Amino acid sequence: MKVSLDLLRSFLAVHRSGSITGAAELLGLAQPTVTAQLRALEEAVGRPLFDRVPRGVLPTAAGDELARRVAEPLDRLDAVLADEAMPYPRTVFLGGPAEFLAERVLPALAGLVADGLELRAVAGLPEQLLDDLAAGRLDVAVTSVRPRRRGLTAEPFYDEEFTLVAAPSWARRLPDPVTPHALRAVPLVAYAEEAPILRRWWRTIFDTRLTRTPNLVVADLRAVLAAVLAGAGASVLPTYLCRARLASGELVPLLRPPVPPLNTLFLATRPQVAGRREVHAVRRALLAAAPGW
């Protein structure tokens, strides 16, 4: 049996996307072309590779077995055949939390961009990022929510550590160790009206609920940091964001718990793009940089 690589590539795109329409978009082909290629491949192998369902296709046992056998060789071949004059032949679409993108992700990818990578980065909340990833609008997403959706994969990427901080002028007014009662005299600055970061920290460290509403709310952790630096009050911030300010003494940790609260970030993608040279390079660069953050 002799089967062309074009048929196998179209088959693999259908298998990975779960629909003929999605595969056509990934391949830049017309939907009837992909349908015809899939039919030709099924005729060549002598068995159906997909069952048609209302919202796409589901692979048969034969389809899953063929995908298992051809996916890695095809991905490797595509990497070898990519134009060497363009080490990263396609644009990578990346999403994540705005502050983490600005402070950690984009600096870690600067070398790839200098080498020719085309990158488009957008900020967003976890569920929206995962929606965009599943829909093919993103190739890679940094998210604080582990995706449980079909067609997405994720790996633990970075553990954010959080610290309760304030300007030295506020720290001098507080007892040592700081207590929840003493902190009632300090205004609180939060990322959101519900103050989820503050409330989680309070519950974890003080084993009590934070019943106060924040005095200042601004939906950007960098703005929260700026307000705290200016003396507006205290906040709980990711340590990576305020490490330099803590080292310089511009900020002071109000409490040093033996085990600070952590928030795991995940690096999520879709299997059908994970093997692309440029996507693999982005993932590898971020995973290599994370331990130093």
C-alpha positions in Angstrom: 0.0 0.0 0.0 1.5 3.4 -1.1 0.0 6.4 0.7 1.1 10.0 0.0 2.4 12.2 2.9 -0.3 14.8 2.1 -3.0 12.3 2.9 -1.3 11.3 6.2 -0.8 15.0 7.2 -4.5 15.7 6.5 -5.5 12.7 8.5 -3.3 13.7 11.4 -4.7 17.2 11.4 -8.3 15.8 11.5 -7.4 13.5 14.3 -5.8 16.3 16.4 -8.4 18.9 15.8 -11.4 16.6 16.1 -13.1 18.1 12.9 -12.6 18.3 9.2 -13.3 22.1 9.4 -10.6 22.6 12.1 -8.1 20.5 10.1 -8.8 22.6 7.0 -8.1 25.8 8.9 -4.8 24.3 10.4 -3.6 23.2 6.9 -4.8 26.2 5.0 -6.8 23.9 2.7 -10.5 24.0 1.6 -12.7 21.7 3.6 -13.8 19.6 0.5 -10.1 19.0 -0.2 -9.5 17.6 3.3 -12.7 15.5 3.0 -11.5 14.0 -0.3 -8.1 13.3 1.1 -9.6 11.6 4.1 -11.9 9.5 1.9 -8.9 8.5 -0.2 -6.9 7.4 2.8 -9.8 5.3 4.2 -10.1 3.6 0.8 -6.3 2.9 0.8 -6.3 1.4 4.2 -9.6 -0.4 3.7 -11.3 0.7 6.8 -13.0 3.8 8.3 -10.7 6.0 10.4 -13.4 8.3 11.8 -17.0 8.2 12.8 -19.0 11.3 11.8 -20.8 12.9 14.7 -22.9 16.2 14.9 -20.0 18.3 16.0 -17.1 16.8 14.1 -15.5 13.4 14.0 -14.4 10.7 16.5 -11.5 8.4 15.6 -12.2 4.7 15.3 -9.8 2.2 16.9 -8.0 2.0 13.5 -7.8 5.8 13.4 -6.2 6.0 16.8 -3.7 3.3 16.0 -2.7 5.0 12.7 -2.3 8.4 14.5 -0.1 6.7 17.1 2.1 5.3 14.4 2.5 8.3 12.1 2.4 11.3 14.5 6.0 11.4 15.6 7.6 10.6 12.2 5.5 13.2 10.5 6.3 15.8 13.1 10.0 15.1 12.8 9.9 15.2 9.0 8.1 18.5 9.0 10.8 19.9 11.3 13.6 18.6 9.0 11.9 20.0 5.9 11.2 23.5 7.4 13.1 26.3 5.7 16.5 26.5 7.4 16.6 30.2 6.4 13.6 30.7 8.7 14.4 28.8 11.9 10.9 29.6 13.2 8.7 29.5 10.2 5.4 30.4 11.9 4.2 32.9 14.4 3.6 31.7 18.0 0.5 33.1 19.7 1.0 33.2 23.5 -1.3 34.2 26.3 -0.9 34.6 30.1 -1.4 36.9 33.1 -0.4 40.5 32.1 2.1 40.9 35.0 3.8 37.6 34.6 4.1 38.1 30.8 5.7 41.4 31.3 8.0 40.5 34.2 9.1 37.0 33.4 7.8 35.4 30.1 8.7 38.0 27.6 12.2 38.6 28.9 12.8 34.9 28.8 11.8 34.8 25.1 13.7 37.9 24.0 16.6 35.7 22.7 14.2 33.7 20.5 12.7 36.9 19.1 16.2 38.3 18.4 16.9 35.0 16.5 13.9 35.5 14.2 10.9 34.2 16.2 7.6 36.0 15.5 5.6 36.2 18.7 2.2 37.7 19.5 1.4 37.9 23.2 -1.9 38.7 24.8 -3.0 39.0 28.4 -6.1 37.5 29.9 -7.8 35.6 32.7 -7.3 31.8 33.0 -10.7 30.6 31.6 -10.5 33.0 28.6 -7.0 31.9 27.9 -8.0 28.3 27.9 -11.0 29.1 25.6 -8.7 30.8 23.2 -6.2 27.9 23.4 -8.9 25.3 22.7 -10.3 27.4 19.8 -6.9 27.6 18.1 -6.4 31.4 18.8 -3.5 30.6 21.0 -0.6 28.1 20.7 0.6 28.3 24.3 -0.9 29.7 27.5 0.4 30.3 30.9 -2.5 29.7 33.3 -3.2 29.3 37.0 -5.9 26.8 36.2 -4.9 23.2 35.1 -7.0 22.6 31.9 -9.4 19.6 32.1 -10.6 20.0 28.6 -10.2 17.5 25.8 -7.5 18.4 23.3 -5.4 20.4 25.8 -2.3 19.3 27.6 -0.5 21.1 30.5 2.6 20.7 32.7 3.4 22.4 36.0 5.6 25.3 35.1 6.2 27.7 38.0 5.2 28.0 41.7 4.4 31.6 42.5 5.3 32.5 46.1 3.3 35.3 47.9 4.5 37.8 50.4 2.6 40.3 52.6 4.4 43.6 52.0 4.2 47.3 52.8 6.4 50.4 52.8 8.8 50.7 55.8 6.7 53.5 57.3 3.8 51.1 57.9 6.1 48.3 59.1 7.4 50.5 61.9 3.9 50.9 63.3 3.2 47.2 63.6 4.2 44.7 66.4 6.5 41.8 65.7 5.1 39.3 65.0 2.3 40.9 63.1 -1.2 39.8 64.0 -4.5 40.1 62.1 -5.8 42.4 64.8 -2.8 44.8 64.3 -3.2 44.7 60.5 -6.7 46.2 60.9 -5.0 49.6 61.2 -3.3 49.2 57.8 -5.2 49.9 54.6 -5.3 47.0 52.1 -4.6 47.3 48.4 -6.1 44.5 46.2 -6.1 43.2 42.7 -9.9 42.7 42.6 -12.9 43.7 44.7 -13.2 40.2 46.1 -9.5 40.3 47.1 -8.8 36.6 46.3 -5.1 36.8 46.8 -5.4 38.5 50.2 -8.2 36.3 51.4 -6.3 33.1 50.5 -3.2 34.4 52.3 -5.1 35.3 55.4 -6.8 31.9 55.5 -3.5 30.0 54.9 -1.3 32.0 57.3 -3.6 33.3 60.0 -6.1 30.4 59.7 -8.9 32.9 59.7 -11.1 34.7 57.2 -10.4 38.2 56.0 -13.7 40.0 56.6 -12.5 43.5 55.5 -13.0 45.0 52.1 -9.9 46.5 50.4 -9.3 50.2 50.6 -7.9 50.4 47.1 -8.7 48.1 44.2 -6.8 48.2 40.9 -6.8 45.3 38.3 -3.1 45.2 37.7 -0.6 43.8 40.2 2.0 46.2 38.9 -0.3 49.1 39.9 -0.9 47.4 43.3 2.9 47.3 43.7 3.2 51.0 42.8 0.4 52.0 45.3 2.1 50.0 48.1 5.5 51.6 47.3 3.9 55.0 47.6 2.6 54.2 51.1 -1.1 53.5 50.3 -1.1 50.4 52.6 -0.3 46.7 52.5 -0.9 43.9 50.0 0.0 40.3 49.2 2.1 40.2 46.0 4.0 37.5 44.1 7.5 37.6 45.4 9.0 37.7 41.8 7.2 41.0 41.3 8.6 42.7 44.4 11.9 40.9 44.9 14.0 43.9 43.8 12.0 46.3 46.0 12.4 44.0 49.0 16.2 43.8 48.4 16.5 47.6 48.2 14.4 48.1 51.4 11.7 50.1 49.6 9.3 47.4 50.7 9.3 45.3 53.8 7.8 41.8 54.4 5.4 42.2 57.3 5.6 38.5 58.1 7.9 35.6 57.1 5.9 32.4 57.4 8.0 29.2 57.3 5.9 27.9 54.4 4.6 30.7 52.2 1.5 30.2 50.1 2.2 29.0 46.6 0.2 29.2 43.4 1.2 26.8 40.6 1.2 28.1 37.0 0.8 25.7 34.1 2.2 25.8 30.6 -0.7 24.6 28.4 -0.8 23.9 24.7 -2.6 21.7 22.1 -0.9 18.4 21.0 -1.4 19.4 17.3 1.0 22.4 17.7 3.3 21.1 20.4 5.6 19.5 17.9 6.1 22.6 15.8 9.7 23.9 16.0 8.8 27.4 17.1 6.2 26.2 19.8 8.7 23.7 21.1 11.4 26.4 21.3 9.1 28.7 23.3 8.1 25.9 25.7 11.8 24.8 26.1 12.9 28.4 26.8 10.3 29.0 29.4 10.8 25.7 31.2 14.6 26.4 31.3 14.1 29.9 32.7 11.5 29.1 35.3 13.9 27.6 38.0 15.8 30.9 38.1 12.7 33.0 38.8 
